[in-house]
């Protein structure tokens, strides 16, 4: 997450749970940041807080402030 490795306790997690695990691991994000999953082709797909994902080792996510227009 944001170039920091985060260990998830389960193989399934919601977007909110992924952000909370990252925050607990010291990634400097906030719970209201927008979470995106980086797809194998490099594109990013927004993950809503309530969306449950199946996770696997090597998955990559980015979280940015919700008002970031970049």
N, C-alpha and C positions, 0 to 999 in steps of 0.2 A: 504494500500500500504506500503510494507516494515514495517509492524507492526504498522502503523499509520492509523487512520480512516480518510478518505477523503470523503467529501460530493460532489456528482456530481450534476450539475444543471439540467441535462436531463437524461432520461432513455436510451438514445442512445449516444454513443461517440466512436470516433476513438481511436486507440492506442495513437496517438499523443495528443489528447484532454485529455485522462486519465492522461498521464504524465504531461501535463501542469497544470491540476487541482491539481495534487499532489505537483508540484513545488510551486504553488500559496499557498497551504496549509502548506508549510514549510518542506515538505519531501525533504531530501538532495539528490536529484537525478538531472541529467542533461537531456535535451531533446534528446540527442543521445544515452541514455541508452537503453538496450534491455528490452522490457516489456514482462512479462509472466503472463498468467492467471493460477491461481492454481485451478485445477479441483477437484471435490469432492473426487476422489480417491487419491488425493495428488500429482498426476503428474502435471507438468507444461507445458503449451502450449504457444509458442511464439506468440505474437500479433503484427503484422506489424503496423507501424504508420498509414497507410491508411485504415486498417481493421476497419469497424464499428461494434460495439458490442451492443447487448441489455443488459442493466445492471439491476441488482436487488440488493436489500439490502443484504449485507453479501458477495458479490463477493470479492475475494481476488486476489491481483496482486502483483508481485514483479518486480522491475526494477534494473538491474545491468549494470555496464559498459560493452560495447560491446566487449572489449578485455579480459573479465574475463573468464578464462578457467575452473572454478570450476563446 
